Amino acid sequence: MKGKKLHLSVKTLQYPVYCRYGTSDSWVFNQIFIDEEYSGVGNIENVNWIVDCGANVGYSAVYFLNKYPQARVIAIEPDPDNFELCSINLAPYGKRAYLLKSALWSSKVGLVIDRPLQDNGEWGIEVRPCKEGETPNLNALDIQSVFEQFKIDKVDILKVDIEKAELSVFSCNYQEWLNKVNYIAIELHGKECEEVFFKAISSQKYDSWSAGELTYCKIHPPVQTLVY
């Protein structure tokens, strides 16, 4: 039975979603749809673009697509099996959902998928840069390249759950895009990740709060100074 796809319906969703029996999908499903862990960014006005980094099987993207019927979601997921189910779950939303089989990093480098020794299930996939002689599993994306690829001026919600890769994303090359994001919902994996993230956003005026495993930030636009 493990891996068998189960068909699940939720009253708040326009379309059903699929879950793989005996995997971490059921835990993710409960977090997203039962506990509504992303409700911290669930009542924002005029949401047009959402970037879902670490989309897993697409549940968070589905949540946002239903919460904001006018919005479009760019879902980024590196693991091939997760990506396959993510594609199935997002297919009913047509051109409102864009899928990228990649992983987030601070630059465009070759990455390999690395499952930790302690098996965290299908939601615990990590990536790292290739070592000398290794063949990359995929090419990394940096957030600025996502802005450029989709010709986006502003991302309303940036969701980040990338299993410690936030250390790279927020340690360098973030200055060009950070002030183009309105809200961030991020899972920070440990003290070092917290320090790097908050050091990066200290360059902006922001409000932050926590709920469960998530840290939320609302980034305020810079004040326009009129010169007479």
Backbone as JSON, one array per atom type, in Angstrom:
{
  "sequence": "MKGKKLHLSVKTLQYPVYCRYGTSDSWVFNQIFIDEEYSGVGNIENVNWIVDCGANVGYSAVYFLNKYPQARVIAIEPDPDNFELCSINLAPYGKRAYLLKSALWSSKVGLVIDRPLQDNGEWGIEVRPCKEGETPNLNALDIQSVFEQFKIDKVDILKVDIEKAELSVFSCNYQEWLNKVNYIAIELHGKECEEVFFKAISSQKYDSWSAGELTYCKIHPPVQTLVY",
  "N": [[0.81, -1.22, 0.0], [2.1, 1.19, 0.53], [2.82, 4.35, -0.78], [0.7, 4.33, -2.53], [-1.68, 6.26, -4.25], [-4.03, 8.31, -2.75], [-7.26, 9.73, -2.87], [-8.35, 12.8, -1.84], [-10.79, 14.93, -0.43], [-11.59, 18.27, 0.39], [-13.62, 20.58, 2.06], [-13.14, 23.29, 1.74], [-11.72, 23.5, -0.57], [-11.45, 23.93, -4.09], [-10.88, 21.84, -5.81], [-10.2, 18.28, -5.44], [-7.36, 16.79, -3.68], [-4.37, 14.77, -3.89], [-2.82, 12.16, -1.99], [-0.04, 10.28, -0.85], [-0.15, 7.09, 0.39], [1.14, 6.05, 3.56], [3.27, 7.82, 3.75], [4.96, 10.98, 4.45], [3.08, 12.72, 3.54], [0.52, 12.81, 4.69], [0.96, 14.08, 7.12], [1.77, 16.61, 6.26], [-0.55, 17.37, 4.93], [-2.36, 17.58, 7.11], [-1.16, 19.7, 8.52], [-1.4, 21.83, 6.68], [-4.14, 21.98, 5.8], [-5.85, 21.24, 7.94], [-4.78, 22.23, 10.4], [-4.2, 24.67, 9.38], [-1.69, 26.13, 8.99], [-0.65, 28.22, 7.51], [-2.31, 30.34, 7.86], [-1.52, 32.71, 8.89], [-0.81, 34.39, 6.83], [-3.2, 34.67, 5.62], [-5.17, 36.56, 5.14], [-4.79, 38.76, 3.34], [-4.9, 41.63, 1.29], [-5.38, 42.09, -2.25], [-3.65, 40.13, -3.53], [-1.44, 38.99, -5.87], [0.87, 37.59, -6.86], [2.46, 34.68, -5.75], [5.2, 32.99, -4.41], [6.21, 29.79, -3.93], [8.47, 28.2, -2.22], [10.01, 25.19, -1.89], [7.85, 23.39, -2.36], [6.91, 20.84, -1.95], [4.4, 18.44, -2.14], [2.54, 20.13, -3.13], [0.5, 21.11, -1.46], [0.53, 23.5, 0.09], [0.61, 25.38, -1.97], [-1.86, 24.84, -3.19], [-3.53, 25.57, -1.08], [-3.07, 28.38, -1.0], [-3.92, 29.09, -3.58], [-6.65, 28.64, -3.43], [-7.35, 30.31, -1.35], [-6.79, 32.79, -2.36], [-8.28, 33.61, -5.03], [-7.63, 35.12, -7.27], [-4.95, 35.04, -7.54], [-1.66, 34.01, -8.7], [0.54, 31.23, -8.54], [3.91, 30.33, -8.14], [5.46, 27.39, -7.95], [8.11, 25.74, -6.46], [10.05, 22.89, -6.44], [12.38, 20.39, -5.6], [12.59, 17.54, -5.42], [12.05, 14.63, -7.35], [9.89, 12.74, -7.05], [8.13, 14.03, -5.25], [7.66, 16.27, -6.83], [6.29, 15.18, -9.0], [3.79, 14.43, -7.86], [3.03, 16.93, -6.95], [2.62, 18.21, -9.39], [0.35, 16.86, -10.29], [-1.52, 17.62, -8.32], [-1.67, 20.36, -8.74], [-2.49, 20.65, -11.33], [-5.33, 21.06, -11.99], [-5.61, 23.81, -11.71], [-4.6, 25.09, -13.84], [-3.29, 27.74, -15.77], [-2.85, 29.33, -13.61], [-1.04, 28.21, -11.93], [2.36, 27.62, -11.76], [5.03, 25.41, -12.26], [8.27, 24.62, -11.13], [10.95, 22.54, -11.43], [13.23, 22.5, -9.35], [15.58, 23.93, -7.0], [15.95, 26.31, -4.36], [18.63, 28.61, -4.04], [21.44, 30.76, -3.3], [22.66, 31.47, -5.61], [23.14, 30.54, -9.08], [23.88, 27.48, -9.12], [25.1, 24.08, -9.54], [23.27, 21.49, -8.03], [22.93, 18.76, -5.7], [20.58, 16.3, -4.62], [20.07, 15.52, -1.28], [19.42, 13.25, 1.08], [18.98, 13.35, 4.54], [20.77, 11.45, 7.11], [19.14, 10.76, 9.27], [16.09, 9.77, 8.57], [13.75, 11.88, 7.44], [11.44, 11.57, 6.08], [9.34, 12.23, 3.19], [9.14, 14.94, 3.25], [11.51, 15.93, 4.11], [13.62, 16.52, 2.4], [16.85, 17.54, 1.43], [19.15, 19.82, -0.18], [22.39, 20.33, -1.68], [25.41, 22.03, -2.79], [27.2, 20.71, -5.6], [29.95, 18.5, -5.15], [33.42, 18.26, -6.13], [33.68, 16.47, -9.11], [31.16, 15.36, -8.92], [27.93, 14.82, -10.43], [25.4, 17.12, -11.1], [22.06, 16.94, -9.72], [20.19, 18.79, -10.31], [19.77, 22.21, -11.42], [20.29, 25.1, -9.54], [17.99, 27.7, -8.49], [17.95, 31.2, -8.06], [16.24, 33.76, -6.23], [16.01, 36.24, -7.51], [16.29, 35.52, -10.19], [13.88, 34.24, -10.6], [12.07, 36.36, -10.41], [12.86, 37.69, -12.74], [12.42, 35.75, -14.76], [9.63, 35.47, -14.79], [8.86, 38.02, -15.14], [8.18, 39.72, -12.98], [7.32, 42.35, -10.81], [6.75, 42.57, -8.14], [6.43, 40.37, -5.37], [3.83, 39.06, -3.58], [3.46, 37.16, -1.51], [6.0, 35.29, -0.15], [6.74, 32.1, 0.36], [8.71, 29.98, 2.29], [10.19, 26.98, 2.78], [12.68, 25.2, 3.03], [14.5, 23.42, 4.13], [16.99, 24.16, 5.55], [18.39, 25.36, 3.47], [17.88, 28.0, 3.48], [19.94, 29.24, 4.74], [21.84, 29.75, 2.75], [20.31, 31.26, 0.91], [19.62, 33.62, 2.26], [22.03, 34.63, 3.02], [23.59, 35.91, 1.13], [23.41, 37.92, -1.89], [20.74, 38.73, -1.7], [19.94, 41.31, -1.61], [19.0, 42.52, -3.89], [16.4, 41.68, -4.38], [14.88, 41.54, -2.01], [13.42, 43.76, -1.05], [11.32, 43.7, -2.76], [9.39, 42.05, -1.94], [6.37, 41.46, -0.23], [5.23, 39.96, 1.94], [6.65, 37.42, 4.01], [6.64, 34.0, 4.7], [8.19, 31.72, 6.58], [9.92, 28.73, 7.41], [12.27, 28.3, 9.76], [15.22, 26.56, 10.22], [16.68, 26.0, 12.85], [19.05, 27.74, 15.05], [21.2, 29.06, 13.71], [20.13, 29.51, 11.18], [18.05, 31.24, 11.85], [19.5, 33.49, 12.75], [20.89, 34.29, 10.4], [18.75, 34.85, 8.69], [17.33, 36.98, 10.02], [19.32, 38.88, 10.16], [19.56, 39.49, 7.45], [17.01, 40.6, 6.81], [17.08, 42.8, 8.4], [17.85, 44.96, 7.03], [15.6, 46.07, 6.07], [12.48, 47.79, 6.76], [10.29, 46.26, 8.93], [7.67, 44.11, 10.23], [7.43, 41.35, 12.45], [6.32, 38.07, 13.38], [5.57, 35.0, 15.1], [4.17, 31.75, 14.6], [3.44, 28.62, 15.57], [5.59, 26.5, 13.82], [6.41, 28.41, 12.1], [7.79, 31.51, 10.93], [6.74, 34.76, 10.4], [6.92, 37.61, 8.3], [6.19, 40.95, 7.63], [7.05, 43.12, 5.21], [7.73, 46.47, 4.97], [7.16, 48.95, 2.49], [9.68, 51.24, 1.23], [9.78, 54.58, 2.47], [8.61, 57.23, 0.54], [10.37, 60.09, -0.33], [9.68, 63.4, -0.82], [11.04, 65.86, -2.88], [11.42, 69.26, -3.05]],
  "CA": [[0.0, 0.0, 0.0], [2.88, 2.42, 0.65], [2.97, 5.09, -2.02], [-0.55, 4.35, -3.28], [-2.27, 7.59, -4.22], [-5.38, 8.4, -2.21], [-8.01, 10.9, -3.34], [-8.87, 13.48, -0.66], [-11.59, 16.13, -0.69], [-11.68, 19.23, 1.5], [-14.74, 21.48, 1.76], [-12.69, 24.64, 1.38], [-10.93, 23.45, -1.8], [-12.19, 23.83, -5.34], [-10.62, 20.52, -6.38], [-9.57, 17.35, -4.5], [-5.92, 16.62, -3.76], [-3.91, 13.4, -3.74], [-1.89, 11.9, -0.9], [0.57, 8.95, -0.95], [-0.32, 6.32, 1.63], [2.34, 5.63, 4.26], [4.34, 8.8, 3.6], [4.76, 12.2, 5.25], [2.03, 13.55, 2.93], [-0.62, 12.98, 5.6], [1.35, 15.1, 8.1], [1.72, 17.9, 5.58], [-1.98, 17.64, 4.7], [-2.95, 18.06, 8.37], [-0.61, 21.02, 8.83], [-1.88, 22.86, 5.76], [-5.6, 22.1, 5.66], [-6.56, 21.08, 9.21], [-4.24, 23.23, 11.34], [-4.09, 25.95, 8.63], [-0.5, 26.79, 9.51], [-0.35, 29.43, 6.74], [-3.36, 31.35, 8.07], [-0.86, 33.98, 9.23], [-0.85, 35.23, 5.64], [-4.45, 34.24, 5.0], [-6.14, 37.65, 4.98], [-4.09, 39.88, 2.73], [-5.64, 42.16, 0.13], [-4.73, 42.3, -3.56], [-2.56, 39.19, -3.74], [-1.31, 38.63, -7.28], [1.92, 36.61, -7.08], [2.96, 33.93, -4.6], [6.28, 32.07, -4.75], [6.22, 28.71, -2.94], [9.79, 27.56, -2.28], [9.87, 23.96, -1.14], [6.41, 23.18, -2.52], [6.58, 19.47, -1.57], [3.43, 17.86, -3.08], [1.65, 21.17, -3.63], [-0.61, 21.45, -0.58], [0.55, 24.93, 0.44], [0.23, 26.11, -3.18], [-3.31, 24.66, -3.32], [-4.14, 26.41, -0.04], [-3.01, 29.77, -1.43], [-4.74, 29.26, -4.8], [-8.04, 28.7, -3.01], [-7.52, 31.46, -0.46], [-6.69, 33.98, -3.2], [-8.69, 33.11, -6.35], [-7.07, 35.93, -8.36], [-3.49, 34.96, -7.47], [-0.89, 32.97, -9.38], [1.56, 30.64, -7.67], [5.08, 29.67, -8.72], [5.82, 26.34, -7.0], [9.48, 25.25, -6.71], [10.27, 21.66, -5.68], [13.5, 19.66, -6.21], [12.51, 16.08, -5.4], [11.26, 14.2, -8.5], [8.63, 12.1, -6.66], [7.26, 15.1, -4.76], [7.31, 17.13, -7.96], [5.28, 14.48, -9.8], [2.49, 14.57, -7.21], [2.73, 18.36, -6.96], [2.09, 18.5, -10.73], [-1.01, 16.33, -10.33], [-2.38, 18.42, -7.45], [-1.84, 21.73, -9.25], [-2.98, 20.63, -12.72], [-6.66, 21.65, -12.2], [-5.57, 25.27, -11.62], [-4.19, 25.59, -15.15], [-2.26, 28.77, -15.9], [-2.64, 30.03, -12.33], [0.03, 27.53, -11.2], [3.57, 27.35, -12.53], [5.89, 24.5, -11.51], [9.68, 24.61, -11.48], [11.66, 21.44, -10.79], [14.51, 23.1, -8.98], [15.7, 24.27, -5.58], [16.4, 27.67, -4.15], [19.98, 28.84, -3.52], [21.77, 32.18, -3.46], [23.21, 31.66, -6.95], [22.8, 29.46, -10.01], [24.9, 26.44, -9.03], [24.62, 22.72, -9.62], [22.94, 20.94, -6.72], [22.54, 17.36, -5.58], [19.59, 16.04, -3.59], [20.76, 14.85, -0.19], [18.52, 12.88, 2.16], [19.74, 13.22, 5.78], [20.87, 10.1, 7.69], [17.89, 10.56, 9.98], [15.09, 9.87, 7.5], [12.64, 12.75, 7.83], [10.3, 11.37, 5.19], [9.32, 12.92, 1.9], [9.18, 16.4, 3.46], [12.8, 16.3, 4.68], [14.63, 16.5, 1.35], [17.79, 18.65, 1.43], [20.03, 19.94, -1.34], [23.7, 20.94, -1.42], [26.19, 22.19, -4.02], [27.99, 19.55, -6.04], [31.38, 18.4, -4.86], [34.22, 18.01, -7.32], [33.46, 15.17, -9.72], [29.74, 14.96, -8.85], [27.01, 15.3, -11.45], [24.25, 17.73, -10.41], [20.7, 16.46, -9.96], [19.4, 19.92, -10.82], [20.41, 23.53, -11.36], [19.62, 25.94, -8.56], [17.38, 28.98, -8.83], [17.96, 32.27, -7.07], [14.93, 34.43, -6.3], [16.03, 37.3, -8.52], [16.05, 34.93, -11.51], [12.44, 33.97, -10.67], [11.47, 37.66, -10.77], [13.18, 37.99, -14.14], [11.8, 34.77, -15.65], [8.19, 35.69, -14.86], [8.65, 39.46, -15.31], [7.44, 40.15, -11.78], [7.84, 43.51, -10.09], [6.49, 42.41, -6.71], [5.87, 39.12, -4.88], [3.01, 39.39, -2.42], [3.78, 36.2, -0.45], [7.12, 34.38, -0.38], [6.71, 30.99, 1.32], [10.02, 29.34, 2.24], [10.42, 25.82, 3.63], [13.69, 24.6, 2.15], [15.38, 22.51, 4.86], [18.29, 24.79, 5.85], [18.95, 26.12, 2.35], [17.7, 29.43, 3.76], [21.27, 29.75, 5.1], [22.44, 30.29, 1.53], [19.43, 32.24, 0.27], [19.61, 34.89, 2.99], [23.38, 35.04, 3.41], [24.16, 36.79, 0.11], [22.64, 38.15, -3.12], [19.32, 38.96, -1.42], [19.66, 42.75, -1.57], [18.33, 42.97, -5.12], [14.99, 41.28, -4.46], [14.19, 41.47, -0.73], [12.45, 44.85, -0.91], [10.24, 43.47, -3.72], [8.51, 41.05, -1.32], [5.49, 42.07, 0.77], [5.13, 39.08, 3.11], [7.43, 36.19, 4.01], [6.29, 32.94, 5.65], [9.38, 30.89, 6.48], [10.29, 27.82, 8.49], [13.7, 28.44, 10.02], [15.68, 25.29, 10.76], [17.77, 26.14, 13.81], [19.53, 29.04, 15.5], [22.02, 29.7, 12.69], [19.21, 29.98, 10.14], [17.36, 32.42, 12.4], [20.42, 34.62, 12.77], [21.15, 34.72, 9.02], [17.53, 35.45, 8.14], [17.02, 38.27, 10.63], [20.36, 39.82, 9.74], [19.23, 39.92, 6.1], [15.84, 41.49, 6.74], [17.32, 44.01, 9.19], [18.04, 46.06, 6.08], [14.28, 46.56, 5.72], [11.55, 48.06, 7.86], [9.4, 45.1, 8.89], [7.06, 43.55, 11.43], [7.54, 39.9, 12.42], [5.64, 37.32, 14.42], [5.71, 33.57, 14.94], [3.02, 30.9, 14.87], [3.87, 27.25, 15.35], [6.96, 26.38, 13.32], [6.64, 29.42, 11.07], [8.08, 32.92, 11.21], [6.13, 35.63, 9.41], [7.42, 38.99, 8.23], [5.59, 41.91, 6.71], [8.07, 44.1, 4.87], [7.11, 47.74, 4.59], [7.85, 49.63, 1.39], [10.43, 52.42, 1.66], [9.03, 55.84, 2.48], [8.99, 58.12, -0.54], [10.71, 61.44, 0.12], [9.43, 64.41, -1.85], [12.02, 66.92, -2.94], [10.83, 70.45, -3.68]],
  "C": [[0.85, 1.27, 0.0], [3.09, 3.06, -0.71], [1.7, 5.15, -2.87], [-1.22, 5.71, -3.13], [-3.72, 7.52, -3.75], [-5.99, 9.73, -2.6], [-8.68, 11.55, -2.15], [-9.64, 14.74, -1.06], [-11.65, 16.97, 0.58], [-12.74, 20.27, 1.12], [-14.28, 22.84, 1.26], [-11.93, 24.68, 0.06], [-11.82, 23.27, -3.02], [-12.05, 22.45, -5.97], [-10.01, 19.61, -5.31], [-8.06, 17.35, -4.66], [-5.6, 15.14, -3.56], [-2.84, 13.32, -2.66], [-1.34, 10.49, -1.1], [0.48, 8.25, 0.4], [1.04, 5.95, 2.23], [3.52, 6.56, 4.13], [4.07, 10.0, 4.5], [3.67, 13.1, 4.68], [0.89, 13.81, 3.9], [-0.31, 14.03, 6.67], [1.27, 16.5, 7.49], [0.27, 18.32, 5.34], [-2.63, 18.21, 5.96], [-2.45, 19.46, 8.71], [-1.26, 22.11, 7.98], [-3.38, 23.07, 5.86], [-6.38, 21.96, 6.96], [-6.1, 22.15, 10.2], [-4.14, 24.61, 10.71], [-2.87, 26.75, 9.09], [-0.12, 28.04, 8.73], [-1.46, 30.49, 6.86], [-2.78, 32.7, 8.47], [-0.73, 34.92, 8.06], [-2.14, 34.92, 4.86], [-5.47, 35.33, 4.78], [-5.47, 38.91, 4.46], [-4.87, 40.35, 1.51], [-4.74, 42.24, -1.1], [-3.5, 41.43, -3.76], [-2.55, 38.75, -5.2], [-0.3, 37.51, -7.52], [2.37, 36.01, -5.76], [4.06, 33.01, -5.1], [6.4, 31.07, -3.6], [7.52, 27.93, -3.09], [9.81, 26.36, -1.34], [8.41, 23.55, -1.15], [5.97, 21.79, -2.11], [5.55, 18.9, -2.58], [2.33, 18.85, -3.47], [0.54, 21.61, -2.7], [-0.63, 22.94, -0.22], [0.16, 25.77, -0.77], [-1.29, 26.03, -3.4], [-4.04, 25.53, -2.29], [-4.19, 27.87, -0.49], [-3.9, 30.02, -2.66], [-6.22, 29.34, -4.46], [-8.33, 29.9, -2.13], [-7.56, 32.76, -1.27], [-7.0, 33.61, -4.65], [-8.13, 33.91, -7.52], [-5.56, 35.74, -8.49], [-2.94, 33.86, -8.37], [0.24, 32.53, -8.47], [2.67, 30.04, -8.52], [5.57, 28.69, -7.66], [7.17, 25.74, -7.4], [9.73, 24.04, -5.82], [11.36, 20.83, -6.36], [13.3, 18.16, -6.35], [11.6, 15.56, -6.52], [9.92, 13.55, -8.13], [7.64, 13.12, -6.1], [6.77, 15.96, -5.9], [6.21, 16.5, -8.81], [3.89, 14.63, -9.18], [2.06, 16.03, -7.13], [2.1, 18.76, -8.3], [0.64, 18.04, -10.85], [-1.95, 17.22, -9.52], [-2.62, 19.82, -7.98], [-2.41, 21.79, -10.66], [-4.36, 21.26, -12.9], [-6.66, 23.18, -12.23], [-4.98, 25.91, -12.88], [-3.08, 26.62, -15.08], [-2.09, 29.62, -14.64], [-1.48, 29.42, -11.54], [1.17, 27.2, -12.14], [4.49, 26.48, -11.68], [7.32, 24.55, -12.05], [10.36, 23.49, -10.71], [13.08, 21.9, -10.5], [14.52, 23.31, -7.47], [16.28, 25.66, -5.46], [17.8, 27.69, -3.55], [20.29, 30.31, -3.73], [22.34, 32.5, -4.84], [22.86, 30.44, -7.8], [23.95, 28.44, -10.04], [24.26, 25.08, -9.26], [24.4, 22.15, -8.23], [22.69, 19.44, -6.81], [21.52, 17.24, -4.45], [20.22, 15.14, -2.54], [19.75, 14.54, 0.91], [19.33, 12.67, 3.44], [19.76, 11.78, 6.29], [19.64, 9.78, 8.52], [16.78, 10.82, 8.98], [13.9, 10.68, 7.99], [11.44, 12.61, 6.91], [10.41, 12.23, 3.95], [9.33, 14.44, 2.04], [10.54, 16.86, 3.98], [13.93, 16.3, 3.68], [15.52, 17.74, 1.45], [18.59, 18.67, 0.13], [21.35, 20.58, -0.9], [24.43, 21.11, -2.74], [26.99, 20.94, -4.33], [29.43, 19.64, -5.52], [32.12, 18.1, -6.16], [33.99, 16.58, -7.83], [32.03, 14.69, -9.69], [28.96, 15.55, -10.02], [25.79, 15.89, -10.76], [22.94, 17.02, -10.74], [19.84, 17.53, -10.58], [20.22, 21.19, -10.72], [19.6, 24.43, -10.44], [18.98, 27.18, -9.2], [17.69, 29.96, -7.71], [16.69, 33.08, -7.28], [14.91, 35.53, -7.35], [15.78, 36.73, -9.91], [14.59, 34.55, -11.69], [11.7, 35.25, -11.04], [11.66, 37.92, -12.27], [12.46, 37.04, -15.1], [10.32, 35.05, -15.85], [7.83, 37.17, -15.0], [7.77, 40.02, -14.19], [8.12, 41.37, -11.17], [7.74, 43.34, -8.57], [5.93, 41.02, -6.43], [5.1, 39.44, -3.61], [3.3, 38.46, -1.24], [4.93, 35.32, -0.92], [7.09, 33.34, 0.72], [8.01, 30.21, 1.18], [10.06, 28.21, 3.26], [11.39, 24.92, 2.89], [14.81, 23.89, 2.92], [16.83, 23.0, 4.97], [18.95, 25.49, 4.67], [18.73, 27.61, 2.52], [19.01, 30.06, 4.23], [21.95, 30.39, 3.9], [21.61, 31.45, 0.98], [19.51, 33.61, 0.94], [20.99, 35.32, 3.49], [24.02, 35.98, 2.39], [23.21, 36.88, -1.08], [21.14, 38.31, -2.89], [18.94, 40.43, -1.54], [18.85, 43.21, -2.76], [16.84, 42.69, -5.12], [14.21, 41.43, -3.15], [13.13, 42.55, -0.58], [11.33, 44.77, -1.95], [9.24, 42.43, -3.21], [7.68, 41.73, -0.24], [5.44, 41.26, 2.07], [6.03, 37.87, 2.92], [6.85, 35.26, 5.07], [7.39, 31.89, 5.54], [9.5, 29.95, 7.68], [11.8, 27.86, 8.62], [14.2, 27.22, 10.77], [16.92, 25.5, 11.64], [18.23, 27.56, 14.02], [20.31, 29.78, 14.41], [21.14, 30.26, 11.57], [18.47, 31.23, 10.6], [18.26, 33.65, 12.33], [20.68, 35.17, 11.37], [19.93, 35.42, 8.45], [17.28, 36.84, 8.71], [18.1, 39.32, 10.35], [20.05, 40.36, 8.35], [18.07, 40.92, 6.09], [15.99, 42.73, 7.61], [17.57, 45.22, 8.31], [16.71, 46.7, 5.68], [13.53, 46.99, 6.98], [10.5, 46.96, 7.81], [8.76, 44.86, 10.25], [7.2, 42.04, 11.33], [6.78, 39.3, 13.59], [5.79, 35.84, 14.11], [4.4, 32.88, 15.27], [3.41, 29.47, 14.55], [5.33, 27.22, 14.92], [7.35, 27.51, 12.38], [6.98, 30.78, 11.67], [7.48, 33.73, 10.06], [6.76, 37.01, 9.46], [6.59, 39.77, 7.22], [6.62, 42.99, 6.46], [7.4, 45.36, 4.36], [7.88, 48.39, 3.45], [8.6, 50.84, 1.91], [9.58, 53.67, 1.56], [9.55, 56.73, 1.35], [9.23, 59.53, 0.0], [10.51, 62.41, -1.05], [10.47, 65.52, -1.76], [11.39, 68.1, -3.69], [11.95, 71.37, -4.16]]
}
